[in-house]
Amino acid sequence: MYSDFKYALRQLIKRPGFTAVAVLILALGIGSNTAVFTVIDALLLRGLAVHNPGELVLIEPKNSSSYFSYPSFVQFRDQNRSLAGIVGFSEAGRSMIANGFGRSDVVPILACGVSGNFFSVLGVPTSLGRALTPDDDRNDSPRYVTVLDHSFWQRQFGSDPAVLGKTILVDNAELTIVGVAAPNFRSVTGRQVNLWTPLQMDPILNPGDLRRFHEPTASGHFWLRIMGRMRPGVKPETVIAELDVIFQRGLTSAGFLPQGPQDHDFGKIELFPGGSGFIANRDQVGSLLNILLIVVGVVLFVACSNVASLLLARTAARQREFALRAALGAGRGRLIRQLMLESLILATGGGLVGLLFAHWGTLTLAGFLPGEAGLDLSLDGLVLSYTAAVTITTGVLVGLIPSLRFSRLDLITALKAQASTVAGGASQKLNRSLVVAQIALSVCLLAGAGLFVRTLENLKNIDVGFNPNSLLMAYLQFDRKYDASHMATASKDLQSAFEALPGVRSATFSWGGGGLMTGADVRWNFFGVEGYAPKPGEPKLYAYTAYVGPRFFETLGVPLLRGRGFGFADVFPLAGQPAQNTTGEIVVNESFARKFFGTIDPIGRPIRIPDDDSAAAYGIKPTTYKVIGVARDTKELNLRDNNLLQFYLPSMVVTQLPGILLPHGMIFELRTLGDPSALASSIQHAIRITDPKMRSMFITTMENSIDQTVFQERMIAQTAGFFSLFALVLASLGLYGVLAYNVTQRTREIGVRMALGARSGNIISLILQQGLGMTAVGCVAGMVAAMALAHLIASRLYGIPALDPLTFVFTIAVLLTVALLACWLPARRATKVDPMIALRAE
């Protein structure tokens, strides 16, 4: 075996060009597979660094958001008997540390509020100090304590063990450091968390959110994620049945569900595997990565076919060598082992170089995933095992065909064969079959990439309902101690300061709403419309809500189809105006007006917020709003949304109403005269002068914000496009290689034809006919497969059918063009054959 290995290695070193090309082709195929699998492992497969992560489950409302209210968490925690423990945690949000590091700079962080039993139920150890306990999370008087992330401790405190007992200022709250988490524990939210605080600290860190805990109506505030640990032997169906009863009982008592049985999913829960934590859009991201894994798998198969073709041609040239070895006593097994060793050495080289490609590819793929900064993208045992398995499989596939073809030879024929006839007809047929397969797979990849590219272009060119050009968005965070009056003053002063900047046409602000126009979290409200009675069993009416400032519609370029928008007098309370109004003004979108008012003029029509049932549950009087305008429909949550019910309320007036949580920050939108990104430094300066306590969290253009919503489509389009072109290049090289070798083998035949009067056009036609024939067969097979697979990705397409004629015609045109070039070069070479030399050659 060792001597065979040395001989195989010498054979490959003697042909460095062939070896380098084969290793690089395999490296790209293996490396791309490793890169995609690394992200899948980090995002979906790798368990949390906790005790028995396989016992953890995520608890989520069915067909709703992933959030629960705090009272629901308490009910689950105290009343369930089927789970060993239940923990609650908030979405890691932006916070700020003002000091605590021996210097005066401000450090942005991500802090996560967790229930007191979080560390004990999950089984998270600490490397220093202690974890949080239920005593830290008392609702009567929580302790001002925090546990640091290990890497954050190393980065900000230099791994100083004396950090225990020190205090840091987190958004005006002094927190005592009681522990440092274990180095391998990151978070359960898929994001890099810097520190953990008790849940009951949330009202202290966020004073405007006090009612999320302590008022009976807090059941309406859904902001908490919940995770549980399964008891051994308990079935998920048992857990779901018990939690359904608890959840529906709580919602019914809070007025969110009518009495009696329900025929819809509102108020029911689902369980998901929680061993790898919570990942936003887990199903979408998982299916996205699975699509990419299939793509790179196809690319690897094309690479294997291409290298197998190279080995087949190279081995054919060594036919006499193998015949001589067989004549000297080498058995078939010895010959197969020799060829397989060569292919395995090539695959091993491809695997090692592929790890470098995988590192770059992993970073590129992770860059497409927003909010996943906490992913551990290191190569763990599972990834290395996967790479090793792919490498070995690749080596076997690459060497299988040459090994089987040339390990059984007719010794007499092989030893008498001359250089021009060493490649038999069977090997040529195998090579042609491999090329046809490469072409077919290239067609599939090109067609799929084309569909995704067209989908991306359709989404990027979609009418969002407002004008995103020359629009800048700045997310500013208030001082947490600001009340509604301070917020109103700060917002009004900042709007004036921004409008005074050179290059700014107008400015406004907003909070709530969806992601496109406001860049903030989604907020919605229950409501009632006079004259509209919900159907039996119909869930309560709710609409997405944006709280906006003066001239909001004018600044963002949202057309008003009827009535008017909000001015300064509508937004900012006037002197002497009552703090708690029971009337107000509202702007609805056209889908809202169409659904509830039909052909009736909506201007002046009343809308109650919240509806009567919710108002009774909250113990407040509903506010009646009068419609003053109808705005055009806009894309709010994402670009695929259609006909969402939306209304707009004046931001500063509604902050004085009961039941409204004060915002932590505002999105300021600025309509500019030129490039909006050029104003970033001017905005920062205006903030420092106007309100030094205001913090700028991010500044971006509206176009960039919209572009971020299509990250999945862009990721698939770019990666699939790159790999499909790579597969096309490999297929064209394979076609070129087969035809070039065929020309060499048919030199005497071509010479005879030319001696008998064949012209250059006849020779070119002969070679093109053979090459384009293989291309046609591959195209037909590829189109059939592509049409079948197109239906599987139809749900991810937008604006085009799965069997889009333009995409498929373009795919065939591109492939035929490349194939024609690959055929033309060998055909031109054939016309250069000298008949006299060809006739004399052996």
N, C-alpha and C positions, 0 to 999 in steps of 0.2 A: 504493500500500500504506500509506504513512504517513498519508494523508488518511483512509483507511478505519479505520486504527487509532485516530486521534483521534476520528472519529465514533463508533466502538464504545465508546470510553472515555466520551465525553459521554453516550451513551445509558444506560450503567450508572450514572454519577454522578447522572443525573436521577432515578433510582429507587433511592435509597440503601437503603430497606428490603428490596426484592427482592435487591439486590446483596449486602447484609450476610448475609441468610439463606442465599443460595446459596454464598457464600464459606465460611461457618462449617460448613455441611453437608459441603462438599468437603474442608475443612481437617481435620475429624475423620476422614473416610475416608482421606485421604492420610497424615495424621499417624500414624494407627494402623498403617498398612502400613509406614511408615518406621521406627516404633519397633520393631516385631517384626523387621524386616529388619536393623536396627542390631545387635540382640542376636545374631541368626543370624550376621551378619558377624563380630562380635567373638568369638563362641564357636566357630564352625565353619569360616568361610571365610577370615578374615584370616590371612595367613601370619605365622609368627614372624619377627622382625627378625634373620634369620640369612642366611647365604649359601645361595642356591638352596633355599628351604624345601620346594619340590616334590619334592626328592630324599629327604626324610626319611620314615622309616617307623617306626611304633610296633610293637614286638615283644611279643606277649602270649601266655600259655598259653591253649590252646583250651578253651573251656567251663570256665573256672576264673577265679580272681582275676587281676588284672593284674600280679601281682608274680612276681619270680624270686628265687632265692637268689644270694648273692654268688658262690659257686663256679660257678653256671650262667653268670653274666655273664662271669667270667674265661674259661670254656670257649668261649663265643660269641666273645669278643673275640680270643682267641689262635688259635682253630682255624678260623674261617670264612674263606673266600676270595672270597665273592660280594658282600660289602659293603665299601664303601670305609672304613668305620669304625663302631664300636659304642660307645655311651656308656651309663653307668648313672647313675641319680639316685634319691635317696630322696624319699619323700613329704614335702613341706614341713611341718614340725611346729612346735609351739610351743616356743620357747626364750625365754631372758631375758638381757638385757644389764644388768649391775649398774652399770657405770660406763664411762667412756671418752668422755663428752661434756662434761667439765668441770663436772659436777654429780653429785649422789649419788642421783638418782632411778633407779628400776628401769623399764626400757622393755621391753614385750613385743614380740617380733619373730617372724618366720617365717624359719627357716634351712633351707637345702636342701643336702644333701650330694651332691656330684657327682664323677664319676671325673675323673682328672687330664687326660684328653683331651677333656673336655666342651666347653670353649670353642673348641678348635682344630677338632674334628670338625664342630661346628655352625657354625663361622665367626662367632662372636660377638666383635665388636671391643670395646675398652675406650676410655672417654673420658679415663681417667687411669690411669697405671701400667700394670701387666701383668695378664694373665689367669692362672688356675691352670694348672699344667703337670703332666705325669706325675711329675716329680721331687717335686712337692708331695704326691703321693698314693702315696708308697712304703709298702709294707706293713711294712717293717722299722722305719722311723722317719719318719713323716709330718711335714711342716712345719706349724707352727701358724700358718697364714695364712688370709686370707679376702678375697673380692672383694665389694664393696658394690654394692647396687642404686643406680642413679643418683638416683632420687627420694628414697631413704632417705639418701643422702649429702647431698643438698640440705637435707633436713628436719632432720637431726640434727647435721650438721657445717657448715651454712651455706655449702655449696659451697667449702669451704676446700681449696685444692690441697695444703696442707701436711699433709693427713690421711695421706698415704703414710708408712708406717713407724710410725705410732701403733699402740698396742695397745688392745684393748677386751676386757673380761671377759665371756665368753659361757658361762654355766653353769660357772663355776669354771675355765675354760680361757682363758688369755691368748692372743688371736689378733692377729697383726700384719696390718694392712691393706696389701695389695700392689697393689690396683687398684680402679677403679670402672667398672662395666659401662656400655656405651653407653646413652644416654637412652631409646632406643626399644625396648630389650630388657627384657622383664618376667620371664617365666619360661616353662617348658615344662609346668607343671602346672595352669595355669588359675587359679593363686592368686598374690597379690602376695607375692613373695619379697623379703626385706630383705637377705639376704647369702647367699653360697655358700661352702661349705667343702669340703676334700677328703674323699672318702668314708672314707679311712682315719683321719680324725679322729673318726669316729663312736664308736669304743670309748672315746675320751677324753672326748667330750661325753656319752656314755651308757655309763658303766663297766659296767653290768649286761649289755651286749650284746656283750662282747668275743668270745664264741664264735661270733658271726655271721660272723666272718672266718676265725679261725685254727684252729678245730677241724675235723677231717675230716667231722664230722657236721653241719656248718653248711649242708649242702644242704637240710636240713629247715626252714630259716628263710627264708620267702618275704617279702621286704620291699623289693625293689629293682625299679624300673621301668627298661626298656631301650629305647633308640632307636637306629636305624641309619641310615646314609646309603647309598643305592643307588649302585652303579657304573653308568655309562652303558651302555646296551645289555643289561644283565642283567635277566631277567624275574623277577617276584615268585615264580613257581612254582619257579624254581631256588633262590632264597634259602630258601623254605620247606622244600624237600626237604633242603637242607644243614643248616639249623638243627634240623629234626626229628631228624636222625641224631645231631647233637651233644647235643641236649637229652636224648634217650632214653638215650644212652650214659651221660651223667652221672647220670641218675636211677637207672639200673640198677646202676651201680657203688656208689651210695649206698644201695641196698636199697629204693628206692621203686617200682621196676618189676620184675616177674619176668622171667627170661630168656625169649627167644623173641618171636615177633610178637604184637602187641597188636590186639585187635578193638574197642577203645574209644579215645576221644580223649585220655585222660590221657597226658601226655608229648608232645603235639603242640603246635605253635605256630601263630599267625595273624599276618598283617601288616595294618596299618591305615595310612592316610595320616597322616603325622606333621607335615605342614607347619604346622598350627596348634597343635601341641603335644598334650599329654594332657589330656582333660577327663573327669572322673569321670561315669559314666553317660552317655557321649557319645550312644549310640544312643537312649536314653530321652529325654534332653533335646532331641536333634535332632528326633525325631518329635513331641515336645511342641510345639516351636517351629513345626514344619511345620503342625501342626493349627491353631495360632494364626494362622499366615500365611493359611491357607485361610479361617478365620473372618473376619479383617479384609479379605480379598479380597472375600468375599461382601458384607460391610458396604459396601465401596467401590462395588460394583456397585449395591447398593440406593441409596446416596447419588447415584450418577450417574443412576439411573433417576428419582429424586425431582427432582433439578435439571433433568433433561431434560423432565420433566412441567411444571415451572414455566416453562421456556423455551418449551415448546410452546404453553402457554396464553398467555404474553406475546407470542410471535411471531404467534399467531393474531389478537391484538388489533391487530397492526401490518400486517395483510394488505393494507390499502389503501395503506399507505406503500410496501410492496414492489411492489405493482402499479403505483403511480405512478412509482417509480424504473425499473421495467422498461419502462414506456411512454415514458420519457424516454431510453431507450437502454441501460440497464444490462443486461448479459447474465446468464445463469444463473450462470456462474462467479463474476461479481462479487457476486451476492447470496449465494452459498454462502460466499464468502470473508468477507463482512461478518458473517454469522451465526457462522461458525467463529471469527473473531477475537474476538467477544464471549464465546463459550464458553471460548476459550483464555485470555482475560484473567481470567475467573472462576476457571478452574482454576489459573492462576498465582498469583492471590491466595490460593486455597485451599492451594496448595503452600507458599507463604511462611509463612502462619499455621500450616500443618500442621507445619512444622519446630519451632515452639514446643510444640505438642501432642506431637510426637515426643520432644522432650527430657524432658518430664514422664513420658510413657509408657515411655520407655527405662529411666529410673530406677526406675519402678514394677515393670517386668518383671524387671530385674536384682535387685531386692530379693527376688524369689521364688526366686532361684537361690542356695542356700547354698554358701559356699566359693568364690564366684566374684569376690571382691573385686578380683582383679587384672585384670579385664576392662577393655580400653580401649574405652570407649563413645563415643569421639569420632566425628564425621561425616567419614569418609574419602572418597576419590574414588569408591569403589564405592557407598557409601550415597547420596552426592549424585547419582550417575548414576542409581541406582535411583529416587530421589525424582523426578528430572527426567523419567525415562521414565514413571513412574506419572502424573505431572502432565500430560504431553503426551497420554498415552493417555486420561486422564480428560477432558481438554478436547475431544478428538476424539469420544469416546463421547457426551458431553453435548450437543455441537452437531450431531451427525450427523443425528439424526431431524428436528429442526426445519429444518435446512438442506435436506435432501432433500424435505421436505414442502412448504416454502413458496418454494422457488427456481423452481418451475414453476407459474405461475398462469394462469388464464383471465382476461385483463385486463379484458374487458368485464364479466364477472360480478363480479370483485373490486372494480372501480371503482363498480359500482352497488350493491354490498352495503351493508346498513345495519348499525348497531352491534349489533343483536341477533342478527345472523346471520353475523357475521364468522368464527366458528369453524365450519368445515365438519364434516360427519359423519366424514370420514376422520381429522381430528385428534383428535376425541373417541374414536374407536376406538383410535388409538395411545395416547392417555392411559390409557384403560381397560386396554389390554394391559400397559402399564408398571406400573400399580397391581397387576394380577393377579400379575405377576412379582415385585413387591416383597413381596406377601403370601406367595407361595410360598416365597421365600427366608427370610422372617421365620419361617415355620413350621419350616423346616429348622434355623435357628439356635436357635429356642426349644426345639425337641425335643432337639437335641444338648446345649444348656446344661442342660436339665432332667435328662438322663441323667447328666451329670457332677455336677450338684448332688446328686442322689440317691446317686451313688457316694461322694461326699465325706461325706455324712451317714452312710451305712452304715459307712464306714471309721472315722469319728470315734466312732460308737456301738458299735463292735465290742468284744467282750469280750476284753481283752488277757491275761486269766488271772491278773491281780493287781489290786490297788486303787491306781490312780494318783492319787486325790484326796488332798489335804493331804500330799503327798509332795514333799520338796525334795531336789535333787541338787547336790552341790558337788564339782567336780573339783579335787583338790589335787595339786600336783606336789612330789615329794620332792627333797631335796638329792641331786644326782647321785652323791655320794660315799657315800650310805647303803648299808650292806649289809643282809642279811636281818634281823639282830638290831635294827638301828636302825629299820628299817621297821616291825617288829613293835611296838617300844616306842612309836614315834610314832603308829601306827594305834590302838593300845590307849588311849593317853592322849587322843587326839583324840575317839575314840568316847565316852569317859567325859565329856570336856568338853562335847561336844554334847548328851549326854543330861542334863547338869546345867542346860542352858539352859531358862529359863521358856518354856513353850509347846511343848516337844519331848517327845513320848511315848516314842519309842525311836529309836535310831540304829544303823546298821551300815555296812559298806563292801564294795566289790567291785572286781574288775578282770577284764579279759577279757570274754567273753560277747559279746552283740550290742549294739545301740544303744538299745533301749527300757529295759531294766531296769538296765543298767550305764552307758550312755552312753559306753562305751569301744570300742576297736577289737575286731573279731571275732577270737577265738582258737578253735582247734580242736585236737583231739588224736586220733591214731590209737589204736585200742584193740583188745583181743581179749576175747571172752566165752567162758567155758568151755562146751563143748557146741554152739557155733555154728560151722559151717564155711562160709566164704564160697563162693559158687558159682564155677565156672570162669569166668575173665575178669572177675569182679566186682572193682571197685576196692577198695582197702583201706578198712576201716571207719573212719570218723571221726565225731566228734560235736562240736558247739559247746560250749565250756567256759566256765563262769564260776567265778572264784575268789572266794569270798565270806567274809564275816566272821560273827561270832556274831549270832544272832537275825535272820539275813537274811530268812528266809521269813516270820517274824512281822512284821518291820518293813514289808516290801513287800506283805504281804497275799497271799502265794502259798499256797494251800491245800495241805497235805500229805495225800495220799490214803492213804498207809501210812507207818508208822515215824515217824521224827523228823528234825529238822534239826540244825544245828551249834550247839553252845554254846561258851563260852569255852575250855573244856578241849580241844575238838576243833580249835579254830583256832590258839591260841597254844601253842607247844611248852612243856612243863613243864620245870622245872629238872632237869638231869641226863638229859634225854631225848636219845637219839642224834641227831646232826644229819642223818643220811641214813637215813630209814626205808625199809623195803621192804614195809610194810603201811600201810594207811590206811583211811579211811571216805569214802563217796561217796553222793551223792543223785542219782537219775536222774529224768527226767521220765516222764510216763505213756506217751508214744509209744515211748520207749526200752524201758520195761518190757514194753509190749505186743509189740514186735517180737522181743525176744530171750528173754522169759520166758513169754509167753502167759498161760495161766491159773495158772502156777506162782507161788507167793509169791516175789517177788524179794528180800525182806529176807534178808540174810546171804549172798547169791550173790556170787561173786568176779568182778571185772573187772580185766584187766591193762592198764596204761597205761605205755608204749606197747605195741603188740602185739609178739610175739616177733621178727618180721622187722625191725621198726624198731629195737627194742632192740639187736639184734645189729649193725645198721648204725651205731647211735649208740655202740656199745661200752659200754652200761650195762645194768644189771639191771632188768627191768621191775618196777614197783611193783604189788602186788596190793591192790586196794581192795575193801572189803566194803560192799555196799549197806545203808545204814541208813534210807533213806527214799525215797518216791516222791512227787514234786511234780507238781502240775497243769501241763499244757502252757501255755506262755506265748508271746506273740508276741515274737520276739527281733530278727530282722534288719529286718523291716518288718511292717506290719499285714496284709499279704496272705499271710504265711507260714502253712503248715499242716503240723503233724506233723513238725517238725524234731527230730532226735535231739539231746538236750541232757543234760549232767550238770554237777553242781556239786561243787567240791572246796574244802576249807578253805584259805583264802588263805595264811596264814602258815606252815603246815606244808609246803605244796608248794613254797614258795620255797627250802626247804632241800634239795630233791631235785635230783639231777643232771639236766641237760637242761632245766631250767626257767629262763627268762629273768626277771630281776627286773623288776617293773613300775616305770615312771617315776613313776607317780602312782596315786591311788586315787579312786574315786567314792564319796563318803560320801552315804548315803541317810538322810534324817531324816523320821520320821513326826511330823507336827505336830498341835496341837489346833485351830489356826485357819488363817488365811491363811499358807501357807508362805513366800511372797515377802517377808513382813514380817520374817523372821528373818535376812535377808542380812547386815545390819550386825552383828548379834550373832555370826554365824558368823565374820566377819572378825576381830572382836575376840577370840573364843575361839582362833582360829588364832595370832594374834600372841602371845598369852599362853602358849599350850601349846608351840608349836614355831615360833619366829621364822624358821627356815630353810624352813618349808613355804610354798609359793606357791599362792594361789588363782587358778586359771585361768578358771573360770566357775562361776556359781551360777544354777541355773534350776529351775523346777518340773518335775515329771514330766509334768504335763499339757502344758506347753509343749514338752518334749522329744518327746512323742508327736505333737504337732501338727506339728512340723517334718518328720516322716516322710511327710506327705501334701502336701508343697509342690507337687508336680506337679498332683495332683488339684485342690488349692485354686486354683492358678494358672489352670487351664483353666476351672474352674467360675466363678470371679469374672470373668475377662476375657470368656469366652463369654457369661456372664449379662449383663454390661454391654452388650456389643455387640449381643446379640440384642434387648435392650430398646430400644436405640437404633434398630435396624432396624425394630422394631415401631412405634416412634413415627413414623419416616419413612413407613412404609407407611400408618399411620392418617392422617397428614397428607396423603399423596397421595390416599387415598380421600376424605378430607374435601374436598380441593381439587377433585377431579373432580366430586363431587356438588354442591358449592356452585356451581361454574361451570355445571353442567348445570341447576341451578335457575334461575340467571340467564338462561340461554339459553331456558328453557321458561316464562318468566314469562307470556307471552301465552297459552300452552296451559293453564297452571295457572289463569289468570284465567277463561278460557272454561269450564273444568271446574267452577270454583266458581260461576260465574254460572248454570250449568245445574243446580246443586244438589248438587255434590260436597261432602262434609263434610271436616272436618280429618283425620279418621281415614283417609278415602280418599286424601287427598294424602300423608299420612305413609306409608301403605302403598305408594303408588306409588314414592316415593323410596327407602324401605327395601328394597323388592323389587330395585331396580336395584343398590343398594350391597351388600346381602347376597348377591346373585347373583354379583358380582365376587369377594366374599370367599369364597364357597363354591367357586368354580372355583380360586382361589388356594390354598385349604386342601387341596383334593383333590390338586392338583399337588404342593404342598409335602409332604404326607404320603407320597405315593409316593416322592418323592426322599429324604425323611428316613428312611424304612424301608430304602431301598437303602443309604444312607450309614451307617446304624446298625450294620450288620454290619462296617464297616471299623474302627469304634472299639470293637468288642465286647471286645477284649483289655484295654482300659483300664477297663472297667466292673467293678464289684464288687457282688455281692449283688442284681443286677437283670438281667433278660434284655435283649438289644439291642432287642427290640420290646416294651418295657415298656408295658402298656396304660395304667397310671395316668399315666405321663409324657405319652403321646400324647393322652389324653383331656384332661388338664390344659392341654396346649398349645393344643388346639382351643378349650377353654373360655375361656382368656385372650384368644386372638385374636378370637373372636366377641364377647366383651364389649367389647373396645376398638373393634372394627369397628362394633358397634351404636351406641356413643357417637359415633363419627365420622360415622355415617349419620344419627343422630337430630338433630344440630344443623342440618344443611342441611334436613332434613325439617320441623323446627319453623319454620325460616325461610320455607319454602314456604307454610305455612299462614297466614303474616302478609301474603301478597299481597292487595292491594285489587283486586277484579275490575274496577272502573271505571277505575282508573289503568292496570291492565295492558292493558285493551282499547284505551285511547287511545294507549298507547306504541308506538313504532316497533320 
